[in-house]
Amino acid sequence: MSWPIEAAQQQFKKSDPALYQLTQLMEFVYAGNDELLDKSVFYNVATAIVYQSISIHAANAVHGRLMGLYGNKLSPEKILQTADETLREIGLPYRKIAYLQDLAQRVLAGLPTTEALELLDDQQITRILTEVKGVGPWTAQMFLMFTLQRPDVLPTNDVGLQIAAGKLYGLERKMSVQELAARGEMWRPYRTIAALYLWQSRGEKHVELLE
């Protein structure tokens, strides 16, 4: 998929000059599953589960060890065949192990494939995915953004996004869920792109832009 960056920037220019200025100060970088090397629901939802509620650096390390455990080929069968203690040793807490096991069982039982989910709208996909143990709205939103590349998703509960937005708009604190949702109305129908720029702005290379 080719992201509609120019169209999004023109929208931001009209509706939110501060965000538009940010888009002019950095090159858009998409760090999702763009090449779709593994487009499966299992791999992408499992990855989102690993990344829940920990820093990006810690998550990268745990995910790397998880993939290394299976020769970079993650599958529901392999997860279910692996002892809990083995998964615990690579840095997964027991609750996430339970989430991965539930996901694996549901995939093997017939959870819709990525191809089937692509035919549904965002709300339908979220409803299906959040039936999996440990998968809440944020995890479903990560699947929508990074696997299906839906252009208008805004994870308002993401702390990193709240912090980046608070800095961009001159607050002395992170932006609240309600404030971020209201601000996001200015970014429709390109809220995903806005979120990706804001996340990117927190990287070391661009942190000076928000100080």
Secondary structure, 3 states (H helix, E strand, C coil): CCCCHHHHHHHHHHHCHHHHHHHHHCCCCCCCCCCCCCCCHHHHHHHHHHHCCCCHHHHHHHHHHHHHHCCCCCCHHHHHHCCHHHHHHCCCCHHHHHHHHHHHHHHHHCCCCHHHHCCCCHHHHHHHHCCCCCCCHHHHHHHHHHCCCCCCCCCCCCHHHHHHHHHHCCCCCCCCHHHHHHHHCCCCCCHHHHHHHHHHHCCCCCHHHHC
